[in-house]
Structure formats: C-alpha cells, structure tokens
Amino acid sequence: MLTLHSNRMTKIRIALVDDHVILRKSLAVLIELLQDFEIVLEAGNGVELISELKTKPIPDIILLDITMPVMDGVETARWLKQNYPDAKVLALSMIKNDFIIIRMLKNGARGYILKDCEPGELKAALHQVYEKGFYYNELIQPKMKPKEGQEEESKIMFTEPELSFIRWACTEKSQKQIADEMQLSPRTVDGYRDSLFKKLNVNTRLGIALYAIKNGLVQL
C-alpha cells in the first residue's frame, strides 16, 4: 500500500474506470474529499486499465463503470477475475438491471452501487469492500436477512428441479424461456421459484442468483 506523509494515515488506493471524463474527474475529487482514499489510477475503458496495470501496482479497489467503449465493465471484470483474481472490483453504474448485476457478480465484482448514490454510501461501500471483501446492499441482496430460527445456508436442502432452476436463474433467460429449457410448464417453474423464495428468504430472482454465486452452485 502507498504510505503518505508520516503524519497521515495510509490511504486506500482507488482506480477509477469510466469513459465520461468530467464525471470521472469529479468523482476523483469527491473520493479524495472523503479523506480515507487516494486515486492512484484513472482509465476510460478496460483496455486502458489493462495498459495502466502493466506498469503500476494493483490498486486496493477498482471502481468500475459498466457501459464503456472498446472494453466494457462486464468484459473488464471477467478479465480481472482471470488475470488478477485478488483485485477487488466495485461496480458503479447508472444501470439498475438484475441481469447486469448478476453478470458482474459472476465475473467477480465485490459489490454494485448506483452513480446517484449518496457520498456516504459510496464511502461505506469502499470501506466494506476493502475491509470485508464485499459490499451488500438492498440492490444486490434484496431482503436476505435470515429469519429467526432459520437453518444455516449450508444445511438448506434442494430438490434436483430446484437446483436446475437456480442455475437457470443466473442466466439472462426469461421465466418462460427457463420453463422451455426445463421442459416444464411456466406454472410448475413458478412453483420452484416460489419454493426457493421461502427457503432462502428472498423475494427476487436476483436474490436466488446471489445465493447461488456465494455458495458455488453455478459455474463461474
């Protein structure tokens, strides 16, 4: 880690990857005003980031946009997962889409926040990714608090059809397309989904997908 002047604490090193220059520069100023962080690298897309990483140390956190030219955030996250698996990626985007969130998590992102979030949430997300390895918010973990007396995740048992649905839930297929793939009626597949909602204490497909990713039920 970079050590600043002796009368200051060591700061968390941040890389910003976003193709909107004005937004990126403004975000860099905001993050440094939060005092705990230092911007050590900026890039406009994944290709630029890869080039920068060849000559610079790996930042503590890579704050990664999704929609970028040349090499977008999804592909960049996948490349980082394959080449720098210890890199902590935090997705920062205007896109609020379950399938994009799932793809980023499958590609190794440690959290996902929106660009219109409050500075306090951004600071908390950066700290939690750095200190705990992941940032869970209502965007990627909708109502996943355990119920009183609920079994530990490792003890939850699934039927084969439920496991099949879990794996399909991590794709971009619609509910009808999943039913076609499983060769079942949409009503039957809805029943498996609702059963999983109760078992996992979630209320969206994203919640099911997050559980599957966390517990290695899908091939990443």
C-alpha positions as CSV (number, residue, x, y, z in Angstrom):
1,M,0.0,0.0,0.0
2,L,1.1,3.6,-0.6
3,T,2.2,5.4,2.6
4,L,1.6,9.2,2.6
5,H,3.3,11.7,4.8
6,S,4.2,10.4,8.3
7,N,1.5,12.5,10.0
8,R,-1.2,10.9,7.9
9,M,-2.8,7.5,7.8
10,T,-2.1,5.1,4.9
11,K,-4.9,5.5,2.5
12,I,-6.9,3.0,0.5
13,R,-5.8,3.1,-3.2
14,I,-8.6,3.5,-5.7
15,A,-8.6,3.1,-9.5
16,L,-11.4,4.8,-11.4
17,V,-12.5,3.3,-14.7
18,D,-15.2,5.4,-16.5
19,D,-15.3,6.8,-20.1
20,H,-17.0,10.0,-19.0
21,V,-14.1,12.3,-18.3
22,I,-15.9,15.0,-16.5
23,L,-17.8,12.6,-14.3
24,R,-14.6,10.6,-13.6
25,K,-12.6,13.7,-12.6
26,S,-15.5,14.9,-10.4
27,L,-15.7,11.5,-8.8
28,A,-12.0,11.5,-8.1
29,V,-12.3,14.9,-6.3
30,L,-15.2,13.6,-4.3
31,I,-13.5,10.4,-3.3
32,E,-10.4,12.2,-2.1
33,L,-12.5,14.6,-0.1
34,L,-13.8,11.5,1.8
35,Q,-10.2,11.5,3.2
36,D,-9.7,7.8,3.6
37,F,-8.9,7.2,-0.1
38,E,-6.3,8.1,-2.8
39,I,-6.9,8.0,-6.5
40,V,-3.9,6.2,-8.0
41,L,-5.1,5.3,-11.5
42,E,-7.7,6.5,-14.0
43,A,-8.8,4.9,-17.2
44,G,-11.5,5.4,-19.8
45,N,-12.2,1.7,-20.5
46,G,-10.9,-1.8,-19.8
47,V,-8.2,-1.7,-22.4
48,E,-6.7,1.5,-20.9
49,L,-6.9,-0.1,-17.4
50,I,-5.1,-3.2,-18.6
51,S,-2.3,-1.0,-20.1
52,E,-2.0,1.0,-16.8
53,L,-1.8,-2.1,-14.7
54,K,1.2,-3.3,-16.7
55,T,3.3,-0.5,-15.2
56,K,1.6,0.3,-11.9
57,P,0.8,-1.7,-8.7
58,I,-2.6,-3.2,-8.3
59,P,-5.0,-0.7,-6.6
60,D,-6.8,-1.8,-3.4
61,I,-10.1,-1.3,-5.2
62,I,-11.1,-0.8,-8.8
63,L,-14.2,1.3,-9.2
64,L,-15.6,0.1,-12.5
65,D,-18.3,1.5,-14.8
66,I,-20.4,-0.8,-16.9
67,T,-21.1,1.0,-20.2
68,M,-17.8,1.9,-21.9
69,P,-16.4,1.7,-25.4
70,V,-13.7,-0.7,-26.6
71,M,-14.0,-2.9,-23.5
72,D,-17.0,-2.5,-21.2
73,G,-17.3,-3.2,-17.5
74,V,-18.6,-6.8,-17.8
75,E,-15.6,-7.8,-20.0
76,T,-13.2,-5.9,-17.9
77,A,-14.4,-7.6,-14.7
78,R,-14.1,-11.0,-16.4
79,W,-10.5,-10.2,-17.5
80,L,-9.6,-9.1,-14.0
81,K,-11.1,-12.2,-12.5
82,Q,-8.9,-14.4,-14.7
83,N,-5.7,-12.3,-14.5
84,Y,-5.9,-10.5,-11.2
85,P,-8.2,-12.7,-9.0
86,D,-7.3,-10.8,-5.9
87,A,-8.4,-7.4,-7.4
88,K,-11.4,-6.0,-5.6
89,V,-13.9,-4.7,-8.1
90,L,-16.8,-2.5,-7.1
91,A,-19.2,-1.8,-9.9
92,L,-20.5,1.8,-10.1
93,S,-23.2,2.3,-12.8
94,M,-26.4,4.0,-13.8
95,I,-27.8,0.7,-14.8
96,K,-30.3,-0.9,-12.4
97,N,-30.8,-4.2,-14.1
98,D,-30.9,-7.6,-12.3
99,F,-29.2,-9.5,-15.2
100,I,-26.3,-7.0,-15.4
101,I,-25.8,-7.2,-11.7
102,I,-25.8,-11.0,-11.9
103,R,-23.2,-10.9,-14.7
104,M,-21.0,-8.5,-12.7
105,L,-21.2,-10.7,-9.6
106,K,-20.4,-13.8,-11.6
107,N,-17.4,-12.0,-13.1
108,G,-16.0,-11.3,-9.6
109,A,-17.4,-7.9,-8.6
110,R,-17.5,-7.4,-4.9
111,G,-20.4,-5.1,-4.9
112,Y,-22.7,-2.9,-7.1
113,I,-23.8,0.6,-6.4
114,L,-25.5,3.3,-8.5
115,K,-24.0,6.6,-9.6
116,D,-26.8,8.5,-8.0
117,C,-26.0,7.1,-4.5
118,E,-25.2,9.4,-1.6
119,P,-21.5,10.0,-0.9
120,G,-22.0,8.3,2.5
121,E,-23.0,5.1,0.7
122,L,-20.0,5.3,-1.6
123,K,-17.7,5.7,1.3
124,A,-19.3,2.8,3.2
125,A,-19.1,0.6,0.1
126,L,-15.4,1.3,-0.5
127,H,-14.6,0.6,3.2
128,Q,-16.6,-2.7,3.3
129,V,-15.1,-4.0,0.0
130,Y,-11.6,-3.2,1.4
131,E,-12.1,-4.5,4.9
132,K,-14.7,-7.3,4.5
133,G,-14.2,-8.2,0.8
134,F,-17.8,-7.5,-0.2
135,Y,-20.5,-4.8,-0.1
136,Y,-24.0,-6.0,0.4
137,N,-26.8,-3.5,-0.2
138,E,-30.5,-3.8,-1.0
139,L,-29.7,-3.6,-4.7
140,I,-27.9,-7.0,-4.8
141,Q,-29.2,-8.6,-1.6
142,P,-32.9,-7.9,-1.5
143,K,-34.4,-8.9,1.8
144,M,-31.8,-11.6,2.5
145,K,-31.8,-11.2,6.3
146,P,-32.2,-14.6,7.9
147,K,-35.4,-15.4,9.7
148,E,-35.3,-16.2,13.4
149,G,-34.5,-19.9,13.7
150,Q,-33.7,-20.3,10.0
151,E,-31.2,-23.0,9.2
152,E,-27.7,-22.1,8.2
153,E,-27.2,-21.8,4.4
154,S,-25.1,-24.9,4.3
155,K,-27.9,-27.0,5.7
156,I,-30.5,-25.9,3.2
157,M,-31.6,-28.9,1.0
158,F,-32.7,-28.5,-2.6
159,T,-34.5,-30.9,-4.9
160,E,-32.9,-31.6,-8.4
161,P,-35.5,-29.4,-10.2
162,E,-34.9,-26.6,-7.7
163,L,-31.1,-26.8,-8.3
164,S,-31.8,-26.8,-12.1
165,F,-33.9,-23.6,-11.7
166,I,-31.2,-22.0,-9.5
167,R,-28.7,-22.4,-12.3
168,W,-31.0,-21.1,-15.0
169,A,-31.9,-18.1,-12.7
170,C,-28.3,-17.0,-13.0
171,T,-28.7,-16.5,-16.8
172,E,-30.5,-13.8,-18.7
173,K,-33.3,-16.1,-19.8
174,S,-36.9,-15.1,-19.1
175,Q,-39.1,-17.2,-16.8
176,K,-40.9,-18.6,-19.9
177,Q,-37.5,-19.5,-21.6
178,I,-36.4,-21.2,-18.4
179,A,-39.6,-23.3,-18.5
180,D,-38.9,-24.2,-22.1
181,E,-35.3,-25.2,-21.2
182,M,-36.5,-27.4,-18.3
183,Q,-39.3,-28.8,-20.4
184,L,-41.9,-27.9,-17.8
185,S,-45.0,-25.6,-17.8
186,P,-44.4,-22.0,-16.6
187,R,-46.7,-22.6,-13.7
188,T,-44.6,-25.5,-12.5
189,V,-41.4,-23.5,-12.8
190,D,-43.1,-20.6,-10.9
191,G,-43.7,-23.1,-8.2
192,Y,-40.0,-24.0,-7.9
193,R,-39.2,-20.2,-7.8
194,D,-41.7,-19.6,-5.1
195,S,-40.4,-22.5,-3.1
196,L,-36.9,-21.1,-3.3
197,F,-38.1,-17.7,-2.2
198,K,-39.3,-19.3,1.0
199,K,-36.2,-21.5,1.6
200,L,-33.8,-18.7,1.0
201,N,-35.9,-15.9,2.4
202,V,-35.6,-13.8,-0.7
203,N,-38.2,-12.2,-2.9
204,T,-36.5,-11.8,-6.3
205,R,-34.6,-13.9,-8.9
206,L,-31.6,-11.8,-8.1
207,G,-31.7,-13.0,-4.5
208,I,-31.6,-16.6,-5.7
209,A,-28.8,-15.8,-8.1
210,L,-26.7,-14.1,-5.4
211,Y,-27.2,-17.1,-3.1
212,A,-26.0,-19.5,-5.9
213,I,-23.0,-17.3,-6.6
214,K,-22.0,-17.1,-3.0
215,N,-22.3,-20.8,-2.4
216,G,-20.8,-22.1,-5.6
217,L,-23.9,-23.5,-7.1
218,V,-23.1,-22.1,-10.5
219,Q,-20.0,-22.4,-12.7
220,L,-18.4,-19.0,-12.9
